[in-house]
Amino acid sequence: MYRLTASYHHPADRDAFVTHYRDVHAKLAAKLPDVRSFSWGVCETPDGSQPPHALVAVLDWDSKEAAQASLGSEEGQAAVADLDNFAQAGVDMEFQELTSEV
């Protein structure tokens, strides 16, 4: 399994950010070819303090090659282009080849 984790920095307008993510960006990401799993969540901390990131999304593919092809597709390019519409505060993207222990 190959994973993309996208950790979004805190935007100036949290509500507008989450609305755009939910109503536009998540729908684009859900259309990525061959994506096996896509989930996302708004970050919280147990004590109510500001967490390191505003939102984290996780996408999984069967392989690195499948992820690269998916992200390079028309749908992938549309999702990447949409980042300019809502992620002005920045996003950290990390890729991992997953190893399961259990």
MDAnalysis code that builds the backbone (N, CA, C; Angstrom):
import MDAnalysis as mda
import numpy as np

u = mda.Universe.empty(306, n_residues=102, atom_resindex=np.repeat(np.arange(102), 3), trajectory=True)
u.add_TopologyAttr("name", ["N", "CA", "C"] * 102)
u.add_TopologyAttr("resid", np.arange(1, 103))
u.add_TopologyAttr("resname", ["MET", "TYR", "ARG", "LEU", "THR", "ALA", "SER", "TYR", "HIS", "HIS", "PRO", "ALA", "ASP", "ARG", "ASP", "ALA", "PHE", "VAL", "THR", "HIS", "TYR", "ARG", "ASP", "VAL", "HIS", "ALA", "LYS", "LEU", "ALA", "ALA", "LYS", "LEU", "PRO", "ASP", "VAL", "ARG", "SER", "PHE", "SER", "TRP", "GLY", "VAL", "CYS", "GLU", "THR", "PRO", "ASP", "GLY", "SER", "GLN", "PRO", "PRO", "HIS", "ALA", "LEU", "VAL", "ALA", "VAL", "LEU", "ASP", "TRP", "ASP", "SER", "LYS", "GLU", "ALA", "ALA", "GLN", "ALA", "SER", "LEU", "GLY", "SER", "GLU", "GLU", "GLY", "GLN", "ALA", "ALA", "VAL", "ALA", "ASP", "LEU", "ASP", "ASN", "PHE", "ALA", "GLN", "ALA", "GLY", "VAL", "ASP", "MET", "GLU", "PHE", "GLN", "GLU", "LEU", "THR", "SER", "GLU", "VAL"])
u.atoms.positions = np.array([
    [0.850, -1.169, 0.000],
    [0.000, 0.000, 0.000],
    [0.896, 1.232, 0.000],
    [0.472, 2.267, -0.736],
    [1.220, 3.518, -0.822],
    [0.305, 4.656, -0.389],
    [0.796, 5.525, 0.478],
    [-0.049, 6.527, 1.134],
    [0.454, 7.944, 0.898],
    [-0.493, 8.843, 0.702],
    [-0.241, 10.277, 0.703],
    [-0.937, 10.852, 1.933],
    [-0.180, 11.562, 2.761],
    [-0.742, 12.285, 3.896],
    [-0.555, 13.772, 3.614],
    [-1.660, 14.504, 3.588],
    [-1.633, 15.953, 3.361],
    [-2.056, 16.640, 4.654],
    [-1.144, 17.421, 5.224],
    [-1.394, 18.122, 6.490],
    [-1.450, 19.618, 6.201],
    [-2.626, 20.196, 6.355],
    [-2.870, 21.588, 5.985],
    [-2.587, 22.528, 7.149],
    [-1.896, 23.617, 6.840],
    [-1.604, 24.655, 7.837],
    [-2.875, 25.438, 8.143],
    [-2.862, 26.155, 9.250],
    [-4.039, 26.910, 9.685],
    [-4.306, 28.099, 8.773],
    [-5.506, 28.154, 8.194],
    [-5.864, 29.259, 7.305],
    [-6.332, 30.480, 8.106],
    [-6.416, 31.602, 7.426],
    [-6.930, 32.818, 8.064],
    [-8.413, 32.666, 8.396],
    [-9.176, 32.042, 7.499],
    [-10.618, 31.857, 7.698],
    [-10.914, 30.356, 7.740],
    [-10.950, 29.808, 8.938],
    [-11.118, 28.364, 9.116],
    [-12.422, 27.855, 8.506],
    [-13.516, 28.582, 8.740],
    [-14.817, 28.114, 8.250],
    [-14.852, 28.060, 6.722],
    [-14.330, 29.089, 6.049],
    [-14.296, 29.097, 4.581],
    [-13.393, 27.973, 4.065],
    [-12.289, 27.739, 4.759],
    [-11.359, 26.677, 4.388],
    [-12.056, 25.310, 4.444],
    [-12.692, 25.015, 5.574],
    [-13.349, 23.713, 5.742],
    [-14.500, 23.561, 4.750],
    [-15.247, 24.635, 4.526],
    [-16.345, 24.569, 3.563],
    [-15.827, 24.244, 2.175],
    [-14.768, 24.911, 1.742],
    [-14.209, 24.632, 0.417],
    [-13.660, 23.202, 0.361],
    [-12.959, 22.794, 1.410],
    [-12.405, 21.441, 1.409],
    [-13.525, 20.408, 1.267],
    [-14.545, 20.542, 2.089],
    [-15.649, 19.574, 2.097],
    [-16.439, 19.594, 0.788],
    [-16.759, 20.798, 0.307],
    [-17.684, 20.915, -0.825],
    [-17.016, 20.847, -2.193],
    [-15.717, 21.116, -2.259],
    [-15.034, 21.138, -3.554],
    [-13.857, 20.163, -3.582],
    [-12.869, 20.384, -2.726],
    [-11.621, 19.617, -2.835],
    [-11.818, 18.127, -2.537],
    [-12.566, 17.809, -1.518],
    [-12.785, 16.397, -1.182],
    [-13.487, 15.668, -2.325],
    [-14.381, 16.356, -3.007],
    [-15.072, 15.731, -4.138],
    [-14.100, 15.468, -5.292],
    [-13.142, 16.397, -5.494],
    [-12.117, 16.176, -6.518],
    [-11.217, 14.998, -6.139],
    [-10.789, 14.955, -4.888],
    [-9.898, 13.875, -4.435],
    [-10.588, 12.521, -4.514],
    [-11.876, 12.483, -4.238],
    [-12.614, 11.222, -4.281],
    [-12.695, 10.646, -5.691],
    [-12.469, 11.486, -6.706],
    [-12.527, 11.036, -8.104],
    [-11.175, 10.565, -8.638],
    [-10.135, 10.594, -7.817],
    [-8.819, 10.169, -8.287],
    [-8.866, 8.709, -8.722],
    [-8.309, 8.404, -9.888],
    [-8.326, 7.023, -10.363],
    [-7.567, 6.081, -9.422],
    [-8.153, 4.940, -9.203],
    [-7.533, 3.845, -8.458],
    [-7.236, 4.144, -6.992],
    [-7.741, 5.249, -6.450],
    [-7.537, 5.503, -5.020],
    [-8.357, 4.458, -4.252],
    [-7.736, 3.793, -3.294],
    [-8.391, 2.727, -2.537],
    [-9.093, 3.241, -1.295],
    [-8.558, 4.335, -0.752],
    [-9.123, 4.892, 0.473],
    [-8.811, 6.384, 0.495],
    [-9.785, 7.163, 0.925],
    [-9.601, 8.602, 1.103],
    [-10.398, 9.021, 2.330],
    [-9.708, 9.582, 3.301],
    [-10.389, 10.087, 4.495],
    [-9.726, 11.395, 4.912],
    [-10.480, 12.203, 5.628],
    [-9.941, 13.476, 6.087],
    [-10.650, 13.880, 7.364],
    [-9.996, 14.767, 8.123],
    [-10.603, 15.246, 9.352],
    [-9.998, 16.563, 9.798],
    [-10.816, 17.352, 10.460],
    [-10.374, 18.601, 11.060],
    [-9.665, 18.248, 12.364],
    [-8.495, 18.820, 12.568],
    [-7.658, 18.456, 13.716],
    [-8.130, 19.112, 15.011],
    [-7.960, 18.384, 16.101],
    [-8.289, 18.845, 17.449],
    [-7.202, 18.365, 18.401],
    [-7.192, 18.942, 19.599],
    [-6.319, 18.453, 20.667],
    [-7.182, 18.172, 21.889],
    [-6.741, 17.287, 22.781],
    [-7.536, 16.970, 23.970],
    [-7.796, 18.189, 24.868],
    [-6.839, 19.124, 24.920],
    [-7.006, 20.270, 25.821],
    [-7.591, 21.506, 25.137],
    [-7.939, 21.404, 23.870],
    [-8.545, 22.526, 23.171],
    [-7.558, 23.537, 22.612],
    [-6.270, 23.313, 22.792],
    [-5.268, 24.220, 22.232],
    [-5.183, 23.996, 20.720],
    [-4.536, 24.909, 20.032],
    [-4.417, 24.780, 18.582],
    [-3.472, 23.639, 18.220],
    [-3.936, 22.696, 17.407],
    [-3.067, 21.586, 16.979],
    [-2.071, 22.070, 15.931],
    [-1.068, 21.267, 15.621],
    [-0.067, 21.664, 14.624],
    [-0.655, 21.922, 13.229],
    [-1.726, 21.232, 12.879],
    [-2.346, 21.381, 11.563],
    [-3.847, 21.601, 11.705],
    [-4.440, 22.218, 10.685],
    [-5.880, 22.479, 10.681],
    [-6.677, 21.262, 10.241],
    [-6.140, 20.530, 9.259],
    [-6.863, 19.408, 8.666],
    [-5.827, 18.443, 8.107],
    [-6.126, 17.162, 8.192],
    [-5.242, 16.134, 7.632],
    [-6.085, 15.215, 6.755],
    [-5.548, 14.925, 5.561],
    [-6.192, 13.996, 4.637],
    [-5.239, 12.842, 4.359],
    [-5.802, 11.657, 4.183],
    [-5.014, 10.455, 3.928],
    [-5.614, 9.728, 2.725],
    [-4.761, 9.460, 1.741],
    [-5.187, 8.738, 0.536],
    [-4.277, 7.533, 0.340],
    [-4.852, 6.405, -0.028],
    [-4.095, 5.170, -0.232],
    [-4.317, 4.607, -1.628],
    [-3.237, 4.075, -2.203],
    [-3.262, 3.362, -3.475],
    [-2.582, 2.018, -3.277],
    [-2.726, 1.131, -4.239],
    [-2.100, -0.181, -4.147],
    [-0.580, -0.117, -4.255],
    [-0.061, 0.880, -4.971],
    [1.385, 0.957, -5.196],
    [1.802, 2.400, -5.459],
    [3.096, 2.635, -5.408],
    [3.649, 3.948, -5.729],
    [3.321, 4.315, -7.172],
    [3.440, 3.349, -8.059],
    [3.156, 3.585, -9.467],
    [1.690, 3.982, -9.683],
    [0.778, 3.332, -8.968],
    [-0.642, 3.676, -9.074],
    [-0.889, 5.092, -8.562],
    [-0.230, 5.472, -7.464],
    [-0.379, 6.816, -6.919],
    [0.137, 7.857, -7.900],
    [1.301, 7.616, -8.469],
    [1.880, 8.558, -9.423],
    [0.992, 8.728, -10.654],
    [0.469, 7.627, -11.153],
    [-0.415, 7.693, -12.318],
    [-1.704, 8.437, -11.967],
    [-2.234, 8.168, -10.810],
    [-3.466, 8.812, -10.365],
    [-3.277, 10.314, -10.212],
    [-2.212, 10.715, -9.549],
    [-1.956, 12.132, -9.329],
    [-1.602, 12.856, -10.624],
    [-1.060, 12.135, -11.597],
    [-0.731, 12.728, -12.882],
    [-1.889, 12.759, -13.864],
    [-2.990, 12.119, -13.499],
    [-4.159, 12.063, -14.372],
    [-4.855, 13.429, -14.434],
    [-5.833, 13.537, -15.300],
    [-6.627, 14.771, -15.403],
    [-7.284, 15.104, -14.062],
    [-7.821, 14.084, -13.396],
    [-8.447, 14.294, -12.091],
    [-7.421, 14.734, -11.044],
    [-6.246, 14.132, -11.089],
    [-5.183, 14.506, -10.162],
    [-4.721, 15.929, -10.379],
    [-4.574, 16.316, -11.636],
    [-4.165, 17.680, -11.939],
    [-5.212, 18.690, -11.488],
    [-6.490, 18.345, -11.596],
    [-7.561, 19.233, -11.134],
    [-7.492, 19.405, -9.619],
    [-7.239, 18.312, -8.895],
    [-7.144, 18.393, -7.437],
    [-5.942, 19.231, -7.017],
    [-4.803, 19.052, -7.673],
    [-3.610, 19.837, -7.350],
    [-3.853, 21.318, -7.668],
    [-4.469, 21.606, -8.798],
    [-4.751, 22.996, -9.175],
    [-5.683, 23.663, -8.171],
    [-6.576, 22.902, -7.569],
    [-7.529, 23.466, -6.604],
    [-6.852, 23.938, -5.328],
    [-5.653, 23.462, -5.022],
    [-4.957, 23.888, -3.803],
    [-4.816, 25.406, -3.744],
    [-4.605, 26.047, -4.891],
    [-4.468, 27.504, -4.924],
    [-5.750, 28.218, -4.507],
    [-6.877, 27.521, -4.549],
    [-8.167, 28.127, -4.220],
    [-8.479, 28.155, -2.731],
    [-7.730, 27.392, -1.919],
    [-8.090, 27.351, -0.500],
    [-6.922, 27.105, 0.449],
    [-5.785, 26.655, -0.039],
    [-4.681, 26.254, 0.845],
    [-3.542, 27.272, 0.832],
    [-3.886, 28.560, 0.871],
    [-2.868, 29.600, 0.829],
    [-1.923, 29.542, 2.021],
    [-2.375, 29.014, 3.145],
    [-1.521, 28.922, 4.340],
    [-0.461, 27.830, 4.193],
    [-0.653, 26.930, 3.238],
    [0.317, 25.877, 2.983],
    [-0.188, 24.492, 3.335],
    [0.464, 23.507, 2.763],
    [0.143, 22.108, 3.024],
    [1.436, 21.307, 2.942],
    [1.622, 20.398, 3.886],
    [2.757, 19.482, 3.883],
    [2.268, 18.150, 3.329],
    [2.927, 17.663, 2.273],
    [2.543, 16.383, 1.685],
    [3.676, 15.396, 1.872],
    [3.324, 14.237, 2.401],
    [4.292, 13.169, 2.629],
    [3.755, 11.885, 2.021],
    [4.662, 11.123, 1.450],
    [4.312, 9.833, 0.862],
    [4.990, 8.738, 1.663],
    [4.292, 7.628, 1.833],
    [4.851, 6.511, 2.584],
    [4.509, 5.189, 1.907],
    [5.495, 4.304, 1.840],
    [5.257, 2.905, 1.488],
    [4.909, 2.242, 2.819],
    [3.690, 1.740, 2.949],
    [3.221, 1.234, 4.233],
    [3.722, -0.184, 4.515],
    [4.041, -0.400, 5.763],
    [4.391, -1.717, 6.278],
    [3.407, -2.043, 7.384],
    [2.699, -3.124, 7.264],
    [1.738, -3.522, 8.288],
    [2.360, -4.519, 9.241],
    [2.188, -4.285, 10.520],
    [2.733, -5.168, 11.550],
    [1.655, -6.067, 12.133],
    [0.417, -5.676, 12.023],
    [-0.680, -6.459, 12.581],
    [-1.758, -6.621, 11.539],
])
